[in-house]
Amino acid sequence: MTAEQVHALVEEFVRELHPDVSSVPTSADLAELGVDSLSFVDLLSALERRSGVEIPDDLLPRLTTVRDLMDHIASRAHA
Amino acid sequence: MELHARRSRAPGTGRPAAVLRGVGRHVPAAVITNDDLAARFDTSDEWIRSRTGIARRHVVAPGEATSDLAVAAGRRALRHAGLDAVDLVLLATTTPDRRCPATAPVVAARLGLAGVPAFDVSAVCSGFVYGLATAGGLIAAGTARSVLLIGADAFTTIVDPADRGASSVFGDGAGAVVLTAGEDGEPGALLALDLGSDGTLADLITVRAGGSAEPRPAADRPADAWFTMHGQAVYRHAVRRMTASSLAALERAGWDVADIDRFIGHQANRRILDTVGLELGLPPARVYANVGEVGNTAAASIPLALADAAADGTLRAGNRVLLSAFGGGATWGSAALTWPDLPPPDPPPVA
């Protein structure tokens, strides 16, 4: 999964939660985009499923922006 | 680390099955609404509802203990089953009246059952499902012909009053069932069980101090005296484990997901229940929730939900019911049974 694909999935997820969100920049903080703590876990599940990359529990507090997710997953995904 | 209980009775073994004969429930009188919490914390009714689905929770008064809740629920379950006595009392709890001894003997004695074997089952929010497995095994082995299994917790006694998150989620209460020896395959018989644990996740849901490892909170760690929970990690593990365990129990019962009439999961929070339902592919209407009215009552949550669902007409004779829980330990478990034809239990409480 490429960084762009991660971005696209995050964008789709955020729009489903909040249809009125105008843009999902990579620098955006997920909490500020209205992704609450449990929705964040739902987003991780979707990303794990699509990418095959497992995200360990202890990393959760450090993944706060869209860019953090793109970097973590794109660097570990096989394809 | 993983344990899989077998069917309560393999066909043709001649061992009695554990059959559910009655349910009962009790919650303490005092209620904390979301507005009450908003007066104490930086929070709001909308914030709590959207994240947990919880509107109110019942809490014990000072001096009111887990045994008080357990006795009241146990008495109702016995009455519902039409029994005055049972051979054995099990209490699933994480908040015993005292660190020593167990609370089940006190509960049994107060129910007029002094003399019967009675012990506590400790598996936090999975305690009731673990208790079902224990009761089923004791009945199959012939150790007891009838068991009163109570799930009761006064979790608000271990939650830091300054903890906004945990105070929003947890409530106190008790639920109970009576199981007696019966025929394999009869309505109400425990059909299938799945249990598991993973102690590498012990820190996920914990009260660190008060046990042998740290008898009193260390001077520099006063928070160790209180319950702590890593909410995000609990949510993801709960969804994964409850989903997988549900599927394992279904397979042993010989049921498909489409066969489930009612899914009664541990009422931790509305989001977990909905997401597990989604993962299983269950129509939302089959996922039962009373968490909005009572909050997360730990070991009490599944039997409380059973009693409420039986009283409000959600559970009907012949319904295929799947129970599933995840809790501290980490522990998890699921059970399948067909709901028996029972008289209407006590009406549900006034909201």
Boltz contact constraints between the chains, C-beta under 6 A:
constraints:
  - contact:
      token1: [A, 37]
      token2: [B, 232]
      max_distance: 6.0
  - contact:
      token1: [A, 38]
      token2: [B, 235]
      max_distance: 6.0
  - contact:
      token1: [A, 38]
      token2: [B, 271]
      max_distance: 6.0
  - contact:
      token1: [A, 41]
      token2: [B, 232]
      max_distance: 6.0
  - contact:
      token1: [A, 41]
      token2: [B, 235]
      max_distance: 6.0
  - contact:
      token1: [A, 41]
      token2: [B, 236]
      max_distance: 6.0
  - contact:
      token1: [A, 57]
      token2: [B, 233]
      max_distance: 6.0
  - contact:
      token1: [A, 60]
      token2: [B, 232]
      max_distance: 6.0
